[in-house]
């Protein structure tokens, strides 16, 4: 059913630059797959989506577990 399954994406675009992203479970909806990546020594949870035939990682940066990530992303974007 569907296409090939994935478990690891190298050089995947993330809010922190290109990183290796690992699939962490079964797809929870038709459009997203739970995943995680490493950022500054911490594991960041999020999900993968496919946009324009390319995978993208979206992190749960608003989680109380990673308040410093939201701050660092705001600083790097110049906001």
Backbone as JSON, one array per atom type, in Angstrom:
{
  "sequence": "XXXXXXXXXXXXXXXXXXXXXXXXXXXXXXXXXXXXXXXXXXXXXXXXXXXXXXXXXXXXXXXXXXXXXXXXXXXXXXX",
  "N": [[0.84, -1.17, 0.0], [0.66, 2.17, -0.86], [3.76, 4.04, -1.14], [7.33, 3.42, -0.82], [8.54, 2.63, 2.49], [9.94, 4.78, 4.99], [12.68, 5.36, 7.24], [14.78, 6.87, 8.02], [16.01, 10.04, 7.22], [18.48, 11.75, 5.59], [20.1, 14.92, 5.54], [17.76, 16.43, 5.7], [15.51, 19.16, 5.45], [15.11, 21.28, 8.24], [13.89, 23.37, 10.97], [16.3, 24.08, 12.09], [18.31, 24.01, 10.26], [19.83, 21.75, 7.85], [19.44, 18.39, 8.75], [19.86, 15.01, 10.04], [17.03, 13.07, 10.16], [14.9, 11.02, 12.04], [12.35, 8.61, 11.74], [9.84, 8.03, 14.1], [7.61, 6.52, 14.63], [4.39, 5.09, 13.66], [2.5, 6.53, 10.97], [0.49, 9.17, 12.02], [-1.55, 10.57, 10.89], [-2.93, 11.02, 7.6], [-1.3, 12.86, 6.45], [1.03, 13.4, 7.98], [4.05, 12.2, 9.61], [5.3, 10.97, 12.59], [8.4, 12.1, 13.96], [11.92, 12.66, 14.78], [14.81, 14.68, 15.57], [18.24, 15.66, 16.23], [19.4, 18.45, 18.09], [21.74, 20.62, 19.19], [22.63, 18.72, 21.09], [20.27, 17.76, 22.14], [17.27, 15.81, 21.8], [14.82, 16.52, 19.51], [11.41, 16.5, 19.11], [8.94, 16.04, 16.54], [7.36, 16.26, 13.36], [7.17, 14.77, 10.08], [6.47, 16.07, 6.86], [5.35, 15.98, 3.49], [6.13, 18.13, 1.0], [5.68, 19.53, -2.07], [6.84, 17.25, -3.26], [9.05, 16.79, -1.65], [10.56, 15.97, 1.46], [9.95, 17.47, 4.64], [10.89, 18.52, 7.91], [9.1, 19.34, 10.77], [9.36, 20.89, 13.78], [8.27, 20.48, 17.18], [8.48, 23.14, 18.58], [7.28, 24.82, 20.36], [6.88, 23.53, 22.65], [7.06, 23.04, 26.19], [9.31, 21.7, 26.92], [11.45, 22.54, 25.4], [12.14, 25.44, 25.6], [14.32, 27.09, 25.03], [14.93, 26.61, 22.37], [12.93, 27.88, 20.83], [13.57, 30.54, 21.47], [16.19, 30.73, 20.41], [15.68, 30.29, 17.69], [14.16, 32.57, 17.09], [16.08, 34.55, 17.54], [17.96, 33.92, 15.55], [16.49, 34.4, 13.25], [16.2, 37.05, 13.28], [14.09, 38.39, 14.42]],
  "CA": [[0.0, 0.0, 0.0], [1.46, 3.39, -0.91], [5.13, 3.94, -1.62], [8.28, 2.78, 0.09], [8.56, 3.17, 3.85], [11.19, 5.46, 5.33], [12.99, 5.35, 8.67], [15.82, 7.88, 8.27], [16.25, 10.98, 6.13], [19.68, 12.55, 5.78], [20.04, 16.24, 4.92], [16.36, 16.85, 5.65], [15.35, 20.53, 5.93], [14.48, 21.46, 9.55], [14.04, 24.77, 11.4], [17.67, 24.26, 12.58], [19.21, 23.68, 9.16], [19.69, 20.37, 7.37], [19.81, 17.41, 9.76], [19.35, 13.65, 9.88], [15.75, 12.94, 10.85], [14.51, 9.62, 12.22], [10.93, 8.35, 11.94], [9.71, 7.46, 15.43], [6.39, 5.73, 14.8], [3.47, 4.98, 12.54], [1.87, 7.78, 10.57], [-0.69, 9.42, 12.84], [-2.58, 11.05, 9.97], [-2.56, 10.79, 6.2], [-0.37, 13.9, 6.0], [2.22, 13.56, 8.8], [4.7, 11.04, 10.19], [6.08, 11.41, 13.75], [9.84, 11.98, 13.74], [12.75, 13.43, 15.69], [16.18, 14.97, 15.15], [19.08, 16.18, 17.31], [19.78, 19.85, 17.99], [22.54, 21.03, 20.35], [22.69, 17.65, 22.07], [18.94, 17.38, 22.61], [16.39, 15.23, 20.81], [13.66, 17.38, 19.28], [10.3, 15.78, 18.48], [8.17, 16.78, 15.56], [6.74, 15.41, 12.36], [7.57, 14.94, 8.68], [5.44, 16.24, 5.85], [5.87, 15.99, 2.12], [5.68, 19.34, 0.32], [6.27, 19.6, -3.41], [7.6, 16.01, -3.45], [10.26, 16.8, -0.82], [10.24, 15.84, 2.88], [10.32, 18.56, 5.54], [10.68, 18.24, 9.32], [8.53, 20.44, 11.55], [9.61, 20.59, 15.19], [7.37, 21.0, 18.2], [9.34, 24.08, 19.3], [6.52, 25.55, 21.38], [6.77, 22.65, 23.81], [7.77, 23.55, 27.35], [10.57, 20.99, 27.06], [12.51, 23.2, 24.65], [11.91, 26.88, 25.45], [15.51, 27.73, 24.47], [14.93, 26.47, 20.91], [12.11, 28.97, 20.3], [14.33, 31.77, 21.62], [17.3, 30.72, 19.47], [15.14, 30.46, 16.35], [13.78, 33.96, 16.94], [17.32, 35.33, 17.43], [18.62, 33.66, 14.26], [15.7, 34.94, 12.16], [16.29, 38.51, 13.37], [12.83, 38.94, 14.92]],
  "C": [[0.89, 1.24, 0.0], [2.85, 3.13, -1.46], [6.03, 3.25, -0.63], [8.22, 3.41, 1.48], [9.93, 3.81, 4.1], [11.42, 5.34, 6.83], [14.02, 6.42, 9.01], [15.97, 8.74, 7.03], [17.5, 11.79, 6.45], [19.53, 13.85, 5.0], [18.61, 16.73, 4.73], [16.25, 18.29, 6.15], [14.57, 20.55, 7.26], [14.56, 22.94, 9.91], [15.46, 25.1, 11.86], [18.7, 24.03, 11.49], [19.0, 22.23, 8.74], [20.25, 19.4, 8.41], [19.34, 16.03, 9.35], [18.12, 13.52, 10.76], [15.36, 11.47, 10.89], [13.0, 9.52, 12.44], [10.79, 7.6, 13.26], [8.45, 6.63, 15.63], [5.58, 5.65, 13.53], [2.87, 6.34, 12.22], [0.59, 7.99, 11.38], [-1.84, 10.02, 12.04], [-2.11, 10.72, 8.56], [-1.43, 11.72, 5.78], [0.92, 14.01, 6.79], [2.74, 12.23, 9.34], [5.5, 11.54, 11.39], [7.58, 11.14, 13.55], [10.59, 12.8, 14.79], [14.11, 13.67, 15.06], [16.94, 15.5, 16.36], [19.43, 17.63, 17.02], [20.47, 20.24, 19.28], [22.49, 19.99, 21.46], [21.36, 17.2, 22.62], [18.16, 16.75, 21.46], [15.14, 16.08, 20.72], [12.6, 16.56, 18.55], [9.58, 16.68, 17.5], [7.52, 15.81, 14.58], [7.28, 15.74, 10.97], [6.34, 15.17, 7.83], [6.11, 16.25, 4.49], [5.26, 17.19, 1.4], [6.42, 19.44, -1.01], [7.24, 18.45, -3.66], [8.94, 15.99, -2.71], [9.84, 16.75, 0.65], [10.73, 17.05, 3.65], [10.02, 18.13, 6.97], [10.16, 19.49, 10.0], [8.64, 20.06, 13.02], [8.51, 21.16, 16.07], [8.17, 21.95, 19.08], [8.58, 24.85, 20.37], [6.32, 24.71, 22.64], [7.55, 23.24, 24.98], [9.09, 22.82, 27.58], [11.72, 21.74, 26.41], [12.26, 24.7, 24.5], [13.1, 27.59, 24.81], [15.53, 27.64, 22.94], [14.11, 27.58, 20.28], [12.86, 30.29, 20.36], [15.46, 31.84, 20.6], [16.82, 30.88, 18.04], [14.73, 31.9, 16.1], [15.01, 34.83, 16.77], [17.95, 35.16, 16.07], [17.83, 34.24, 13.09], [15.67, 36.47, 12.2], [15.01, 39.15, 13.86], [13.0, 39.51, 16.31]]
}
